[in-house]
Every structure is written in structure tokens, then in C-alpha cells.
Amino acid sequence: MKIEVLKENLKNGLSVVEKVISGKNLSLPVLDNVLISTEESFLNLSVTDLETAIKVWILVKILKKGRVAVPAKFLSNFISLLPEEKITLEERKQGLYIECKNFKNQVQGVNPEEFPIIPKFNDLESLSFDSKSLWQGLTQVVDIASPSQSRPEISGAYFVFSKNSLKIVATDSFRLAEKNINLESPVEREISFILPQKPARELMNILDGKEGKIKIYFSPNQTMFELPMKEVEHPQIQVISRLIEGEYPNYEEIVPKKFKTHVIVKRDEFINQVKAASLFSGKINEVKIKVNVGAKELGISAQDPDIGESNSSIPAKIEGEDIEASFNHKFLIDGLLNIKSSEVVFDFSKEEGPCVLKPVGDASYLYVVMPIKST
């Protein structure tokens, strides 16, 4: 293999794939490597940890076809230090010779035949939709999932394609987030799967700032997200992941349908007051929220015998009854930060029952948070 590539293009491609590499893999060291191969007029970079794989294609000048596998993070760090010039890459005796201006280097590789086979999805059922909408949905949901050995089904993001919409859901049993995304064309049948949190995060990072369409391919045990190139009709990035087996909890039963008290407050002011109270919240992170219908305000308080106490209030539009509940301030702040509207709805279902945060004027997102039960 011998190719010529622009430093910036190679650097960007390596920065995408290297994130799958966790570090020194003692049981299967080949997984610490990136497989570099030529395909038609492209250079392909492939990495995998056997659960998630990422493939990136770069337009290059191919002088000789071939492939080589070299340490991914080492190569990425080295390429980032090279000048902004054309780079020549050449496979020599199972290593990679790199030449760029005044740099001439040899990186030792491994046998590319040992690199795991990454499955192909081209002939499977697929669907295209807006990549920016998917990115936004993932940012509002993906961090809510919680790794769990006893309940692996809540360790990822739950995708449900139904009619003209896609729902992305995540929960850690204490809070739950749901994002609805409209599809331009309806799906012929309902499709659902649980995507592990790690590839969901990688996909979110890859989609940041991207425009256009993303294509998703479905199979019973795996899925693939594919971003196309702008210049030519060819994939630019593919994210392939195994799916989490099992049935996702019937989360819709958790979401309250009726509310005892309905509150609307200014989002930024609410966040600041919860953050201020959190400094006094003690080891269990408890912040108390008290709805005062007569005063038309939301009270926020916290107390720690070793630090002191905090009391504040914020004007609110209120319908319903006086009510109070205590929350983990981290869970409250996470939900508020995922809402982008200037005002938020805060609905209380019952004493110590689940509460719902959602944007004013946007029915596509909701965040359910459980209060701390009084002892």
C-alpha cells in the first residue's frame, strides 16, 4: 500500500475512529490498532472493540493498493504533530512508513489478517432521516442511561420507530427522558432496539455540527448508522454496534397522565437557584421544592447541619394545589439543562409521585424525575 493524503483529512478521520479504542487490550492487542486499507479511490480507517466499530473513508491519491494495521492512538497523536502538508503513507514489512516534509518515520504494525471482520449491512432494511434531529435527540437523552449488570436493558438508549416518528428513551430508574423526532417518511412496521450507551455517545459526537441525512440499517442483533460524503455518492462514516438483548421496561406506565399541580417558571433562574441550594444539600444531594399557590412562587431550600441552610424563591405561574417534594439536585439540573426553552413546565402528579419537566411550547421532549421519599 502507498497513498498520498492531506494531513488535515487524515487527522480528522483518526480523531473519529480512535475514540472506540479503550487503551491497552491485553487479551486481544489487535483491538488497539486501526486497520488502514485502500478501497477504490478511498482510504478506509476501521477500528472495533468487538461491540462497536467505526469506519471512516477519506478521498486520497492511491499509488499502490494494500492494507496495514498500526496502533490507533499512537498514530493519531503523531499525525496531529505533523505540518499542514501532504502526507505519504506506505506499508513496509507490516509497518507504516510516514513521510511529510522533513519527517520520515516508521511505525511498527501487526498482521492485518488478525483484525476482526466488521459486518456489512448494505442489503438490509434501512431508513434515512435528518442527522441534526438525531444529534439533538441523543444530547437530551443519552447521558440518562445507567450501566447495570442486573438490568442490562437500561444500559442504553431505547429507539422506537413507529409510523412517522422516532422515540429515543433512556432511564436509570430514578429519572427518565423521552425525545420524539418526526420522520419525513413513515416506516412500514414498528422497529425497536436498545443501543448501548457507548456507541450512542460516539454517534452523538460524530453528528455534532453535521448537516444532511443519516441512514440507519436494521438487523436483529446489530445496527449501523451511516453518514454519506458530500463530494461523491459514498459513505463517509459508519457506526456499527451490537444491540442490547432483552425487553425494555414499559416506561409509559411511569409517565404520569394526570397532575395535582402545574407550574411554569423561568428556566435559567430556576437552574441558578437549584445550583445555589445544592451547595447546602449535604451528602444525599437533597433539595426541597415547595409550591405556594397563594404567593404564586416556587420555593427552593436545602439544609446541611455542617454547612448551613439555603432558602430562595422564584415567581411562577401555578395551577392546582400547594405541594412540596425533595429531589436529588443533580437529577433536577440534568433535566433542566436538557431543556432549551426560556420557560419550563414542572408538573407534580401526587405526594412523592413522579414529576415531569418539559419545555414550554415543545411537546417533543419530557423528563420524568422521582422525588426523594421521606423517611
C-alpha positions in Angstrom: 0.0 0.0 0.0 1.2 3.5 -0.8 -1.0 6.6 -0.8 -0.9 10.4 -0.6 -3.3 12.2 1.8 -3.8 15.7 3.2 -2.7 15.9 6.9 -6.0 17.6 7.9 -8.2 14.9 6.3 -6.2 12.0 7.9 -6.1 13.8 11.3 -9.9 14.3 11.2 -10.5 10.7 10.3 -8.3 9.3 13.0 -9.9 11.6 15.6 -13.3 10.0 14.8 -12.2 6.3 15.0 -9.7 6.4 17.9 -12.4 7.1 20.5 -13.5 3.5 20.3 -10.1 2.3 21.4 -10.2 2.0 25.2 -6.4 1.5 25.8 -4.1 -1.4 26.2 -6.1 -4.5 25.3 -4.1 -7.4 26.9 -6.4 -10.2 25.9 -6.6 -9.1 22.2 -4.0 -6.5 21.4 -5.0 -6.2 17.8 -8.0 -4.2 19.0 -5.7 -1.3 19.9 -5.0 -0.9 16.2 -6.6 0.9 13.3 -6.9 -1.1 10.0 -5.9 1.2 7.1 -6.8 -0.1 3.7 -7.5 1.2 0.2 -10.9 0.9 -1.4 -11.3 2.3 -5.0 -10.3 6.0 -4.6 -10.6 6.0 -0.8 -8.5 5.3 2.2 -10.6 3.4 4.8 -9.9 3.6 8.6 -11.5 0.9 10.7 -11.5 0.2 14.4 -13.5 -2.1 16.7 -13.8 -3.2 20.3 -16.0 -6.2 19.2 -19.1 -4.4 20.5 -18.8 -1.1 18.5 -17.0 -0.5 15.2 -16.4 2.8 13.3 -15.3 3.0 9.7 -14.2 6.3 8.0 -13.5 6.9 4.3 -11.1 9.6 3.0 -10.5 10.6 -0.6 -6.8 10.1 -1.4 -4.4 9.5 -4.2 -3.7 5.8 -4.3 -0.3 4.9 -5.7 -0.4 1.2 -4.6 -3.3 -0.8 -3.1 -2.9 -2.7 0.2 -3.6 -2.5 3.9 -1.8 -2.2 7.2 -2.8 -2.3 10.9 -1.0 0.1 13.4 -1.6 1.4 16.9 -4.6 3.8 16.6 -3.9 6.3 19.4 -0.2 6.5 18.7 -0.8 7.2 15.0 -3.4 9.8 15.8 -1.1 11.6 18.3 1.8 11.5 15.8 -0.2 12.7 12.8 -1.5 15.7 14.8 2.1 16.9 15.3 3.0 16.9 11.5 2.9 20.1 9.5 -0.2 21.0 7.4 1.2 19.3 4.3 0.6 16.3 2.1 1.5 13.0 3.8 2.8 9.9 2.1 1.8 6.6 3.8 3.4 3.3 2.7 3.2 -0.2 4.0 6.6 -1.7 4.6 7.1 -5.1 6.2 3.9 -5.0 8.2 4.7 -1.4 9.4 3.7 2.0 8.2 6.2 4.4 6.7 5.2 8.0 7.1 6.8 10.9 5.1 5.7 14.5 5.5 8.1 17.4 4.6 11.1 17.0 6.9 9.5 14.0 8.8 10.4 10.4 7.9 9.1 7.8 10.3 8.3 4.1 10.6 5.5 2.8 12.9 5.5 -0.9 13.6 2.2 -2.6 13.0 0.6 -6.0 13.4 -0.7 -8.6 10.9 -3.8 -7.1 9.3 -5.2 -10.6 8.8 -5.7 -10.8 12.6 -8.0 -7.8 12.5 -11.7 -8.8 13.3 -14.1 -8.8 10.4 -16.6 -5.9 10.6 -20.1 -6.9 9.3 -21.6 -5.3 6.2 -25.2 -4.1 6.1 -25.8 -2.9 2.6 -28.6 -5.4 1.7 -30.6 -4.9 4.9 -33.7 -2.8 5.6 -32.8 0.9 6.0 -34.2 4.3 6.7 -32.9 7.9 6.2 -33.7 10.9 8.3 -32.3 14.2 9.5 -28.9 13.9 11.2 -29.3 17.2 13.1 -32.5 16.0 14.7 -30.9 12.7 15.8 -28.0 14.6 17.3 -30.3 16.8 19.3 -32.3 13.9 20.5 -29.2 12.0 21.6 -27.9 15.0 23.5 -31.1 15.2 25.5 -31.3 11.5 26.3 -28.1 9.5 26.1 -26.5 10.5 29.5 -29.6 9.4 31.4 -28.9 5.7 30.7 -27.0 3.9 33.5 -24.7 0.8 33.1 -26.3 -2.0 35.0 -25.3 -5.7 35.1 -28.5 -6.7 36.8 -30.7 -4.8 34.4 -28.7 -4.5 31.1 -31.7 -3.3 29.2 -31.4 0.2 30.9 -27.8 0.5 30.0 -28.6 2.0 26.6 -30.9 4.2 24.6 -34.2 2.7 23.5 -35.1 3.5 19.9 -38.7 3.0 18.7 -39.6 3.7 15.0 -43.3 3.9 14.6 -45.4 5.4 11.8 -44.0 8.9 11.3 -41.9 9.2 14.4 -38.8 8.0 16.2 -38.8 7.9 20.0 -35.5 7.8 21.9 -35.8 6.9 25.6 -33.3 6.4 28.4 -33.7 5.8 32.2 -31.6 4.9 35.2 -34.7 4.0 37.3 -34.6 7.4 39.1 -35.3 9.6 36.1 -36.4 9.1 32.5 -36.0 11.1 29.3 -38.0 10.8 26.1 -37.4 12.6 22.8 -39.8 12.5 19.8 -38.4 13.0 16.3 -40.6 13.4 13.3 -39.7 11.3 10.3 -40.2 12.6 6.8 -41.4 9.3 5.5 -43.4 6.7 7.6 -41.9 3.3 8.5 -43.8 0.3 7.2 -43.6 -1.5 10.5 -42.6 -0.7 14.1 -39.0 -1.3 14.8 -37.4 -1.1 18.2 -33.9 -1.8 19.7 -31.6 -0.8 22.6 -28.4 0.8 21.6 -25.6 0.7 24.2 -24.6 4.0 25.7 -21.0 4.0 24.4 -21.9 3.8 20.7 -24.8 6.2 21.3 -22.3 8.7 22.7 -19.9 8.2 19.8 -22.7 8.7 17.3 -23.7 11.9 19.1 -20.2 13.3 19.0 -19.8 12.4 15.3 -23.1 14.1 14.4 -22.2 17.4 16.2 -22.3 20.1 13.6 -23.2 17.8 10.8 -26.0 18.6 8.3 -27.9 16.4 5.9 -29.2 12.9 6.2 -28.2 9.9 8.2 -29.1 6.3 7.2 -29.8 3.6 9.6 -29.6 -0.1 8.8 -31.6 -2.7 10.8 -30.7 -6.3 11.7 -31.9 -8.5 14.7 -28.7 -8.2 16.7 -26.8 -5.2 15.3 -27.4 -1.8 13.7 -25.5 0.6 11.6 -25.7 4.4 11.3 -24.2 5.8 8.0 -23.3 9.3 7.1 -22.7 10.0 3.4 -19.9 12.0 1.7 -20.8 15.4 0.3 -18.5 15.3 -2.6 -19.4 11.8 -4.0 -22.1 9.2 -3.5 -20.2 7.1 -1.0 -20.3 6.5 2.8 -18.1 8.8 4.9 -18.6 7.4 8.3 -20.3 4.2 9.6 -21.0 3.4 13.2 -21.8 -0.3 13.8 -23.0 -1.6 17.1 -24.2 -4.7 18.7 -27.6 -4.3 20.4 -28.5 -5.0 24.0 -30.7 -8.1 24.3 -33.8 -8.1 26.4 -37.1 -6.2 26.6 -37.1 -2.5 27.5 -39.2 -1.6 30.6 -42.8 -0.4 29.9 -41.7 3.1 30.7 -45.0 4.7 29.5 -46.6 3.3 32.7 -44.2 5.5 34.7 -45.1 8.8 32.9 -47.9 10.4 34.8 -51.1 11.2 32.8 -52.7 13.5 35.5 -51.2 16.2 37.7 -52.1 17.7 41.0 -50.1 20.9 40.4 -48.9 22.5 37.2 -46.1 25.1 37.4 -44.3 27.3 34.8 -41.1 29.0 35.8 -38.1 30.8 34.1 -35.6 28.1 33.2 -32.3 30.0 33.9 -33.4 31.4 37.2 -34.7 28.0 38.3 -31.3 26.4 37.4 -29.3 29.1 39.3 -31.4 28.7 42.4 -31.2 24.9 42.4 -27.4 25.2 42.0 -27.2 27.6 44.9 -29.3 25.4 47.1 -27.2 22.4 46.1 -24.2 23.8 47.9 -26.2 23.2 51.2 -27.7 19.9 50.2 -25.5 17.5 52.2 -24.4 14.0 51.3 -27.7 12.9 49.8 -27.9 15.9 47.4 -31.4 16.8 48.7 -33.1 20.0 47.6 -36.7 20.7 48.6 -39.2 22.3 46.2 -42.3 23.9 47.7 -45.2 25.2 45.5 -47.0 28.1 47.1 -50.2 28.8 45.2 -51.2 31.9 47.2 -47.8 33.6 46.9 -47.5 32.4 43.2 -44.0 31.2 43.8 -41.7 28.2 43.9 -39.6 27.8 47.0 -36.2 26.1 46.8 -34.4 25.1 50.0 -31.7 22.9 51.4 -30.1 22.3 54.7 -26.9 20.7 56.0 -26.1 20.8 59.7 -22.4 21.1 59.0 -22.7 23.9 56.4 -25.9 25.8 57.0 -29.2 26.3 55.1 -30.4 28.0 51.9 -33.9 29.4 51.1 -34.9 31.2 47.9 -38.0 31.6 45.7 -38.9 32.2 42.1 -42.1 33.7 40.7 -44.2 31.1 39.0 -47.5 30.5 37.1 -49.3 27.9 39.1 -52.5 25.8 38.6 -53.6 23.4 41.3 -52.7 22.8 44.9 -49.8 23.6 47.3 -47.3 20.7 47.2 -43.8 20.0 48.2 -41.2 17.4 47.3 -37.5 16.7 47.7 -35.2 15.9 44.8 -31.6 14.9 44.1 -30.3 18.3 42.8 -28.1 16.6 40.2 -31.2 14.9 38.6 -33.1 18.2 38.6 -30.3 20.2 37.0 -29.6 17.5 34.3 -33.3 17.7 33.2 -33.3 21.5 33.2 -30.1 21.7 31.2 -31.6 19.3 28.5 -34.5 21.8 28.0 -33.6 24.8 25.8 -36.8 26.9 26.1 -36.8 30.0 28.2 -39.6 28.7 30.4 -40.1 25.2 31.7 -43.2 23.2 32.9 -42.8 21.5 36.2 -45.8 19.1 36.8 -46.4 17.3 40.2 -48.5 14.2 40.0 -49.0 13.5 43.7 -47.2 13.4 47.0 -43.9 11.6 46.4 -45.1 10.6 42.9 -43.1 11.1 39.7 -42.8 14.7 38.4 -42.4 15.9 34.8 -40.2 18.6 33.4 -40.7 19.7 29.8 -40.2 22.8 27.6 -43.0 25.3 27.2 -44.3 25.1 23.6 -42.5 21.9 22.7 -44.2 18.6 23.2 -41.4 16.6 21.7 -39.4 16.2 25.0 -40.2 15.2 28.5 -38.1 14.4 31.6 -39.5 12.4 34.4 -37.8 12.6 37.8 -38.7 10.7 41.0 -38.7 12.6 44.3 -36.6 11.5 47.3 -39.0 9.7 49.6 -39.2 11.0 53.1 -38.1 8.6 55.8 
